[in-house]
């Protein structure tokens, strides 16, 4: 864990454990605490008698006898309204931890009593606290802090020992995946240029159950992934920016019952290419690699939790969309791995290009795998944010995945730990949008407008990926139908400036890993 930089976590069943120097209470009320937490309830009720705003902001109380004589109360607010969800607990934990650190607490004890409506509220609170305690990779490597972590340890109060072992084990494993995702997705475009991402991933999984291989030779990229190679063409002239395709494989113990095939968008920096981003909208484009970052983070969770009967294949498309004399441009015709002649409409729609051929390769592998499910994960469109807001992943199924109810199962899984999803539909309009407009091309990659100004701007790219990869030959009407879902995390990947969230790792783990443990 030292390489990854996960905050140490330990549990206790004693809320007055003097190993800690401050308590952070996360709850929706001070009046309904369990009997074991009576030592916290009385001082809070006393405070409430003189301040009706107790539940409206984080407060710090001096309470003699408690660890460090400090009690930080971070109220979730109401959690029983029609529109509430479990994120109330992680949000409150983030606020509470930040306030505790500001107060000088170095060994905080997080107390989140289980809530009758939210079975995983204590785990979600711990994950919220860990998010607040993340230290960016650049700061860890530069040793600008006296230590690698913001606090010495994060304590977690639990009513029973078995709960403590489970929460610390799961929280540490899940957070390790999110740390990997934040490291890759959030670090600047030089620290996480494609070759350095490859080195990070190789170092990370050395000696684990995850196998890593890297493709770097430009000739092989041009042959196997021509659409990706077109985006890489300009960046390839700069050695430190040259593309990498990083392949990952995990195979759990026992007979395989399910196979996941994941393709992540990893644009290390997106200038827009010749359709250059203008008007001050280029800042933050180093975060266009969060799809690939999530793939690596999910494999880290697999390496830690080692689920049985599950096989996972991953591909990270790490490419810089540079601008210059050798960049690919609108109007070019490029033949995809699946043999589709693609007319480039906008070079700023590079994400679908770098994933299309890798998706085709996953399709080729899927036909011989057990119960395969294929996914693309990408910070793909600004339209996703326009349509659903800045906190939500969007998932959309092809026909076969929709028959299985996959998107709604992901949505339900996301609710468990607060990694939330909205469901969209891929419709006939989206396929028509990308069909070739002349005899020259089979497909049109994009129109020449931003996705935010394009009707169905986050749905149409999924249709393009299906057609460009040849997945349209594996629909519900085919002899070998394959399940495929596209996930747009442009909104849920996190704010800039700010820290990446790690979406959709928690939902993926809840859906596929936790049931296997």
C-alpha positions as CSV (number, residue, x, y, z in Angstrom):
1,X,0.0,0.0,0.0
2,X,3.0,2.3,0.4
3,X,3.3,2.8,-3.4
4,X,-0.4,3.6,-3.7
5,X,-0.7,6.0,-0.8
6,X,-3.8,4.7,0.9
7,X,-4.6,6.4,4.2
8,X,-4.1,3.8,7.1
9,X,-7.5,2.8,8.6
10,X,-8.1,0.9,11.9
11,X,-11.3,0.1,13.9
12,X,-12.4,0.2,17.5
13,X,-15.6,-0.8,19.4
14,X,-14.9,1.8,22.0
15,X,-15.9,5.4,21.1
16,X,-13.8,6.7,24.0
17,X,-10.6,4.9,22.8
18,X,-7.8,7.2,23.9
19,X,-5.6,6.1,21.0
20,X,-7.4,8.8,19.0
21,X,-7.4,12.5,19.5
22,X,-10.8,13.6,18.2
23,X,-14.2,12.2,17.3
24,X,-16.0,12.9,14.1
25,X,-19.7,12.0,14.4
26,X,-21.7,11.6,11.2
27,X,-25.4,11.2,11.8
28,X,-28.7,12.7,10.8
29,X,-29.8,13.6,14.3
30,X,-28.4,14.0,17.8
31,X,-31.5,12.6,19.3
32,X,-31.5,9.0,18.0
33,X,-27.9,7.8,18.7
34,X,-27.6,4.2,20.0
35,X,-27.0,3.7,23.7
36,X,-23.3,2.9,23.2
37,X,-22.9,6.5,22.0
38,X,-24.6,8.2,25.0
39,X,-21.3,10.0,25.9
40,X,-21.7,11.9,22.6
41,X,-25.4,12.5,22.7
42,X,-25.5,14.5,26.0
43,X,-23.0,17.2,25.1
44,X,-24.6,17.6,21.6
45,X,-28.1,18.0,23.1
46,X,-26.8,20.5,25.5
47,X,-25.2,22.5,22.6
48,X,-28.5,22.2,20.6
49,X,-30.3,23.9,23.5
50,X,-28.4,27.2,22.7
51,X,-27.9,26.8,19.0
52,X,-30.7,25.7,16.7
53,X,-28.2,25.7,13.8
54,X,-26.5,22.6,15.1
55,X,-27.5,20.5,12.1
56,X,-26.8,23.2,9.5
57,X,-23.0,23.3,9.7
58,X,-20.1,21.4,11.1
59,X,-19.4,22.2,14.7
60,X,-16.5,21.5,17.0
61,X,-17.1,21.0,20.7
62,X,-14.7,20.7,23.6
63,X,-15.9,17.6,25.6
64,X,-13.6,16.6,28.5
65,X,-13.1,12.9,28.6
66,X,-13.5,12.2,24.9
67,X,-10.4,11.4,22.8
68,X,-8.5,14.6,22.5
69,X,-11.4,16.4,24.3
70,X,-12.8,17.1,20.8
71,X,-16.1,16.3,19.2
72,X,-16.7,17.3,15.6
73,X,-20.4,16.9,14.6
74,X,-21.1,16.7,10.8
75,X,-24.8,16.4,10.4
76,X,-26.1,14.6,7.2
77,X,-29.4,16.6,7.4
78,X,-32.6,14.7,6.6
79,X,-32.2,11.4,4.9
80,X,-35.8,10.2,4.6
81,X,-37.2,12.5,1.8
82,X,-38.1,11.1,-1.6
83,X,-35.0,12.6,-3.2
84,X,-32.4,11.7,-0.5
85,X,-29.8,9.0,-1.0
86,X,-26.7,7.5,0.7
87,X,-24.4,10.3,-0.5
88,X,-25.6,12.3,2.5
89,X,-23.3,10.2,4.6
90,X,-20.2,10.6,2.4
91,X,-20.8,14.3,2.0
92,X,-21.1,14.8,5.7
93,X,-17.9,12.7,6.3
94,X,-16.0,14.8,3.8
95,X,-17.0,18.0,5.6
96,X,-16.3,16.6,9.1
97,X,-12.9,15.3,8.2
98,X,-11.8,18.6,6.6
99,X,-13.0,20.5,9.8
100,X,-11.2,18.0,12.1
101,X,-7.9,18.4,10.2
102,X,-8.3,22.1,10.4
103,X,-8.7,21.8,14.1
104,X,-5.5,19.9,14.4
105,X,-6.8,16.4,14.8
106,X,-4.3,13.8,13.6
107,X,-5.9,10.5,14.8
108,X,-9.6,11.1,14.1
109,X,-12.1,8.5,15.1
110,X,-15.0,8.5,12.7
111,X,-18.3,7.5,14.2
112,X,-21.3,6.8,11.9
113,X,-23.9,4.7,13.6
114,X,-25.7,2.3,11.2
115,X,-28.9,3.8,9.7
116,X,-32.0,1.6,9.3
117,X,-32.6,2.9,5.7
118,X,-29.0,2.7,4.5
119,X,-27.3,-0.6,5.3
120,X,-23.9,0.6,4.0
121,X,-23.9,4.1,5.6
122,X,-20.9,3.4,7.8
123,X,-18.8,2.2,4.9
124,X,-19.9,5.1,2.7
125,X,-19.0,7.5,5.5
126,X,-15.5,5.9,5.7
127,X,-15.1,6.2,1.9
128,X,-16.1,9.9,2.1
129,X,-13.5,10.5,4.8
130,X,-10.9,8.7,2.7
131,X,-11.7,10.9,-0.3
132,X,-11.1,14.0,1.8
133,X,-7.8,12.6,3.0
134,X,-6.4,11.8,-0.4
135,X,-3.0,13.3,-1.1
136,X,-2.2,14.0,-4.8
137,X,0.5,11.9,-6.4
138,X,2.7,14.9,-7.3
139,X,2.7,16.0,-3.6
140,X,3.6,12.5,-2.4
141,X,6.4,12.2,-4.9
142,X,7.8,15.7,-4.3
143,X,7.7,15.1,-0.5
144,X,6.3,18.6,0.0
145,X,4.5,17.3,3.2
146,X,6.2,16.0,6.3
147,X,4.4,12.7,5.9
148,X,2.6,10.8,3.1
149,X,-0.8,11.3,4.7
150,X,-2.9,14.2,6.0
151,X,-3.5,12.3,9.3
152,X,-1.6,9.5,11.0
153,X,-4.5,7.1,10.9
154,X,-8.3,7.1,10.4
155,X,-10.1,5.4,13.1
156,X,-13.6,3.8,12.6
157,X,-16.0,3.1,15.4
158,X,-18.1,-0.1,15.0
159,X,-20.5,-1.8,17.3
160,X,-19.0,-5.3,16.7
161,X,-15.5,-6.6,15.8
162,X,-16.8,-8.5,12.7
163,X,-18.2,-5.2,11.3
164,X,-14.8,-3.5,11.9
165,X,-12.9,-6.2,10.0
166,X,-15.3,-6.0,7.1
167,X,-15.4,-2.2,6.9
168,X,-11.6,-1.6,7.1
169,X,-10.9,-4.4,4.6
170,X,-13.5,-3.2,2.0
171,X,-12.8,0.5,2.5
172,X,-9.0,0.0,2.1
173,X,-9.4,-2.1,-1.0
174,X,-12.0,0.1,-2.6
175,X,-10.1,3.3,-1.8
176,X,-6.9,1.8,-3.2
177,X,-8.7,1.6,-6.5
178,X,-9.9,5.1,-6.3
179,X,-6.4,6.3,-5.4
180,X,-5.0,4.7,-8.6
181,X,-7.8,6.3,-10.5
182,X,-7.1,9.7,-9.0
183,X,-3.3,9.4,-9.5
184,X,-3.7,8.7,-13.2
185,X,-6.7,10.8,-13.9
186,X,-5.8,13.8,-11.8
187,X,-2.1,14.2,-12.4
188,X,-0.9,16.7,-14.9
189,X,-0.3,15.9,-18.6
190,X,3.4,15.5,-18.2
191,X,3.4,13.3,-15.0
192,X,0.8,11.1,-16.6
193,X,1.9,11.3,-20.2
194,X,1.2,7.9,-21.9
195,X,4.6,6.3,-21.3
196,X,4.6,7.3,-17.6
197,X,1.1,5.9,-17.2
198,X,2.3,2.6,-18.6
199,X,5.3,2.6,-16.1
200,X,3.0,3.4,-13.2
201,X,0.6,0.6,-14.1
202,X,3.4,-1.9,-14.6
203,X,5.0,-1.0,-11.2
204,X,1.6,-1.1,-9.6
205,X,0.7,-4.7,-10.6
206,X,4.1,-6.2,-10.3
207,X,3.8,-9.4,-8.3
208,X,0.0,-9.4,-8.3
209,X,-2.7,-11.5,-10.0
210,X,-3.1,-8.8,-12.7
211,X,-1.1,-9.3,-15.9
212,X,0.0,-6.2,-17.8
213,X,1.3,-5.8,-21.4
214,X,2.0,-2.6,-23.2
215,X,1.9,-1.8,-26.9
216,X,4.1,1.1,-27.9
217,X,5.5,0.5,-31.4
218,X,3.9,2.9,-33.8
219,X,3.8,0.3,-36.6
220,X,1.8,-2.1,-34.5
221,X,-0.6,0.7,-33.4
222,X,-1.1,1.7,-37.0
223,X,-1.8,-1.9,-38.0
224,X,-4.0,-3.0,-35.1
225,X,-5.7,0.3,-34.1
226,X,-5.7,2.7,-37.1
227,X,-8.2,5.1,-35.6
228,X,-6.2,5.4,-32.4
229,X,-3.0,5.8,-34.5
230,X,-4.6,8.7,-36.4
231,X,-5.1,10.6,-33.2
232,X,-1.6,9.7,-32.0
233,X,0.0,10.9,-35.3
234,X,0.9,14.4,-34.1
235,X,1.9,13.5,-30.6
236,X,4.1,10.6,-31.9
237,X,6.7,13.2,-32.9
238,X,7.4,13.9,-29.2
239,X,8.9,10.9,-27.6
240,X,7.5,11.6,-24.1
241,X,4.0,12.0,-25.6
242,X,3.9,8.8,-27.7
243,X,0.8,6.7,-27.3
244,X,0.5,3.5,-25.3
245,X,-2.1,0.8,-25.3
246,X,-2.1,-0.9,-21.9
247,X,-3.7,-4.3,-21.6
248,X,-4.7,-5.8,-18.3
249,X,-6.0,-9.3,-17.4
250,X,-7.4,-10.7,-14.2
251,X,-8.6,-14.3,-13.8
252,X,-10.1,-15.3,-10.5
253,X,-10.0,-18.8,-8.9
254,X,-12.5,-21.5,-9.9
255,X,-14.6,-21.9,-13.0
256,X,-15.3,-18.6,-14.7
257,X,-18.9,-17.5,-14.5
258,X,-18.7,-14.0,-16.0
259,X,-16.2,-12.1,-18.2
260,X,-15.9,-8.4,-18.3
261,X,-14.2,-6.6,-21.2
262,X,-13.4,-3.0,-20.4
263,X,-12.1,-0.2,-22.7
264,X,-11.1,3.1,-21.2
265,X,-10.5,6.5,-22.8
266,X,-7.2,7.8,-21.8
267,X,-6.6,11.2,-23.5
268,X,-3.6,12.5,-21.6
269,X,-4.3,16.0,-22.9
270,X,-6.9,17.1,-25.3
271,X,-6.1,20.3,-27.3
272,X,-9.0,19.5,-29.6
273,X,-6.4,18.9,-32.4
274,X,-6.9,21.0,-35.5
275,X,-10.5,21.7,-34.3
276,X,-8.7,23.4,-31.5
277,X,-10.4,24.2,-28.2
278,X,-10.6,27.9,-28.0
279,X,-12.1,30.5,-25.7
280,X,-10.4,29.3,-22.5
281,X,-11.9,25.9,-22.5
282,X,-8.7,23.9,-22.8
283,X,-7.8,24.1,-19.0
284,X,-8.6,20.9,-17.3
285,X,-8.2,18.7,-20.4
286,X,-5.6,16.6,-18.6
287,X,-8.6,15.0,-16.9
288,X,-9.8,13.5,-20.2
289,X,-8.0,10.2,-19.1
290,X,-10.3,9.4,-16.3
291,X,-12.0,6.5,-18.2
292,X,-8.7,4.6,-18.5
293,X,-7.9,5.7,-15.0
294,X,-11.1,4.0,-13.8
295,X,-10.1,0.8,-15.6
296,X,-6.8,0.7,-13.8
297,X,-8.4,1.5,-10.5
298,X,-10.9,-1.3,-11.0
299,X,-8.1,-3.8,-11.6
300,X,-6.5,-2.6,-8.4
301,X,-9.7,-3.5,-6.5
302,X,-9.5,-6.9,-8.2
303,X,-5.9,-7.3,-7.1
304,X,-6.8,-6.5,-3.5
305,X,-10.1,-8.4,-3.1
306,X,-9.4,-11.3,-5.5
307,X,-13.0,-12.2,-6.5
308,X,-13.5,-15.8,-7.6
309,X,-15.2,-17.0,-10.8
310,X,-14.6,-13.6,-12.5
311,X,-12.4,-12.8,-15.5
312,X,-11.7,-9.3,-16.5
313,X,-9.9,-8.0,-19.6
314,X,-9.0,-4.3,-19.8
315,X,-7.6,-1.9,-22.4
316,X,-6.4,1.6,-21.6
317,X,-6.1,3.8,-24.7
318,X,-3.5,6.3,-23.6
319,X,-3.1,9.0,-26.3
320,X,-2.4,12.7,-26.4
321,X,-4.6,14.7,-28.9
322,X,-2.0,17.2,-30.0
323,X,-2.2,20.0,-32.5
324,X,0.5,20.6,-35.2
325,X,1.5,20.0,-38.8
326,X,1.0,16.2,-38.5
327,X,-2.3,16.1,-36.7
328,X,-5.3,14.3,-38.1
329,X,-7.9,16.7,-39.4
330,X,-11.5,16.9,-40.3
331,X,-12.4,15.4,-43.7
332,X,-9.9,12.6,-43.5
333,X,-11.0,9.1,-44.3
334,X,-9.8,6.4,-41.9
335,X,-10.5,2.7,-42.2
336,X,-11.2,1.2,-38.8
337,X,-10.1,-2.3,-37.6
338,X,-13.6,-3.5,-38.4
339,X,-13.2,-2.3,-42.0
340,X,-15.5,0.7,-41.7
341,X,-14.5,3.8,-43.7
342,X,-14.8,6.7,-41.3
343,X,-15.0,10.4,-42.3
344,X,-13.6,12.6,-39.6
345,X,-16.0,15.4,-38.8
346,X,-14.4,17.0,-35.8
347,X,-10.9,16.1,-34.3
348,X,-12.2,17.1,-30.9
349,X,-14.3,13.9,-31.0
350,X,-11.1,11.9,-30.5
351,X,-12.3,9.8,-27.6
352,X,-14.6,7.6,-29.7
353,X,-11.7,7.2,-32.2
354,X,-9.2,5.9,-29.7
355,X,-11.7,3.4,-28.3
356,X,-13.3,2.2,-31.5
357,X,-10.6,-0.3,-32.5
358,X,-10.0,-1.5,-29.0
359,X,-13.7,-2.1,-28.7
360,X,-13.5,-4.1,-31.9
361,X,-10.7,-6.2,-30.5
362,X,-12.7,-6.8,-27.3
363,X,-15.7,-7.9,-29.5
364,X,-13.4,-10.4,-31.3
365,X,-12.3,-11.8,-27.9
366,X,-15.8,-11.8,-26.4
367,X,-17.2,-14.4,-28.7
368,X,-15.0,-17.1,-27.1
369,X,-15.4,-16.0,-23.5
370,X,-17.8,-17.1,-20.8
371,X,-20.9,-14.8,-20.3
372,X,-19.1,-11.8,-21.8
373,X,-20.1,-8.2,-21.1
374,X,-18.3,-5.4,-22.9
375,X,-18.0,-1.8,-21.7
376,X,-16.5,1.5,-22.8
377,X,-15.8,4.0,-20.0
378,X,-15.0,7.6,-21.0
379,X,-15.2,11.3,-20.1
380,X,-16.7,11.5,-23.5
381,X,-19.1,14.4,-23.9
382,X,-20.0,17.8,-22.4
383,X,-23.5,16.9,-23.3
384,X,-23.5,14.3,-20.5
385,X,-23.1,17.1,-18.0
386,X,-25.7,19.3,-19.8
387,X,-28.2,16.5,-19.8
388,X,-27.7,15.0,-16.3
389,X,-25.7,17.4,-14.3
390,X,-22.2,17.3,-12.9
391,X,-22.5,14.4,-10.4
392,X,-23.9,11.6,-12.4
393,X,-22.5,8.8,-14.6
394,X,-24.6,7.8,-17.6
395,X,-25.0,4.3,-18.8
396,X,-26.7,3.1,-22.0
397,X,-27.1,-0.4,-23.3
398,X,-27.2,-2.0,-26.7
399,X,-30.2,-4.3,-27.4
400,X,-28.7,-7.4,-25.8
401,X,-27.6,-5.7,-22.7
402,X,-31.0,-3.9,-22.4
403,X,-32.7,-7.3,-22.6
404,X,-30.7,-8.4,-19.6
405,X,-31.5,-5.2,-17.7
406,X,-27.9,-4.3,-17.4
407,X,-28.1,-0.5,-17.1
408,X,-30.7,-0.6,-14.4
409,X,-28.7,-3.2,-12.5
410,X,-25.7,-0.8,-12.6
411,X,-28.0,2.0,-11.5
412,X,-29.2,-0.1,-8.5
413,X,-25.6,-1.1,-7.7
414,X,-24.5,2.6,-7.8
415,X,-27.1,3.5,-5.2
416,X,-25.5,1.1,-2.6
417,X,-22.3,3.1,-2.1
418,X,-23.3,6.4,-3.6
419,X,-21.7,6.0,-7.1
420,X,-24.9,7.1,-8.8
421,X,-26.0,6.6,-12.4
422,X,-28.6,7.8,-14.8
423,X,-29.9,5.6,-17.6
424,X,-30.0,6.7,-21.3
425,X,-31.2,4.9,-24.4
426,X,-29.4,4.4,-27.7
427,X,-32.1,4.9,-30.4
428,X,-32.4,4.6,-34.2
429,X,-31.8,8.4,-34.5
430,X,-28.3,7.9,-33.1
431,X,-27.3,5.4,-35.7
432,X,-28.8,7.5,-38.5
433,X,-26.8,10.5,-37.3
434,X,-23.5,8.6,-37.9
435,X,-24.3,6.9,-41.2
436,X,-22.1,8.1,-44.1
437,X,-23.4,11.2,-45.9
438,X,-21.8,10.4,-49.3
439,X,-20.4,7.5,-51.3
440,X,-16.9,8.1,-49.8
441,X,-17.6,7.0,-46.3
442,X,-19.5,4.3,-44.3
443,X,-19.7,6.4,-41.2
444,X,-19.4,10.0,-40.1
445,X,-17.4,10.3,-36.9
446,X,-19.0,13.5,-35.7
447,X,-20.7,16.7,-36.8
448,X,-18.7,20.0,-36.4
449,X,-20.5,21.2,-33.3
450,X,-19.7,20.7,-29.7
451,X,-21.7,17.9,-28.1
452,X,-23.4,20.4,-25.9
453,X,-25.0,22.0,-29.0
454,X,-25.8,18.6,-30.6
455,X,-29.2,16.9,-30.0
456,X,-28.6,13.6,-28.3
457,X,-25.0,14.6,-27.9
458,X,-24.1,11.9,-25.4
459,X,-26.1,9.1,-27.0
460,X,-24.9,9.3,-30.6
461,X,-21.3,8.4,-29.8
462,X,-22.4,5.1,-28.4
463,X,-24.0,4.3,-31.7
464,X,-20.9,5.3,-33.5
465,X,-18.8,3.0,-31.3
466,X,-21.2,0.1,-32.0
467,X,-20.9,0.6,-35.8
468,X,-17.2,1.5,-36.0
469,X,-16.3,-1.6,-34.0
470,X,-18.6,-4.0,-35.8
471,X,-20.6,-4.6,-32.7
472,X,-23.7,-3.9,-34.8
473,X,-23.2,-7.4,-36.3
474,X,-23.7,-8.8,-32.8
475,X,-27.1,-7.4,-32.0
476,X,-30.2,-9.2,-30.7
477,X,-31.0,-10.4,-34.2
478,X,-27.6,-12.0,-34.8
479,X,-26.3,-15.6,-34.3
480,X,-23.8,-14.3,-31.6
481,X,-25.5,-11.5,-29.8
482,X,-23.1,-9.6,-27.3
483,X,-23.9,-7.4,-24.4
484,X,-22.4,-3.9,-24.6
485,X,-22.9,-0.8,-22.5
486,X,-21.3,2.6,-22.9
487,X,-20.6,4.7,-19.8
488,X,-20.0,8.4,-20.0
489,X,-18.4,9.8,-16.8
490,X,-17.8,13.3,-18.0
491,X,-19.9,14.7,-15.2
492,X,-19.2,12.1,-12.4
493,X,-15.4,12.0,-12.8
494,X,-15.0,15.1,-10.5
495,X,-14.6,18.8,-10.5
496,X,-11.8,20.8,-11.9
497,X,-10.1,22.4,-10.1
498,X,-10.5,19.6,-7.6
499,X,-9.9,15.9,-6.9
500,X,-11.2,13.1,-9.2
501,X,-14.0,11.0,-7.6
502,X,-12.9,7.6,-8.9
503,X,-16.3,7.0,-10.6
504,X,-17.5,4.4,-11.5
505,X,-15.3,2.1,-9.5
506,X,-17.6,1.7,-6.5
507,X,-20.5,0.8,-8.7
508,X,-18.5,-1.7,-10.7
509,X,-17.2,-3.3,-7.5
510,X,-20.7,-3.5,-6.0
511,X,-22.1,-5.0,-9.2
512,X,-19.4,-7.6,-10.0
513,X,-16.9,-8.0,-7.1
514,X,-18.6,-7.8,-3.8
515,X,-21.1,-10.6,-4.7
516,X,-18.1,-12.9,-5.4
517,X,-16.5,-12.5,-2.0
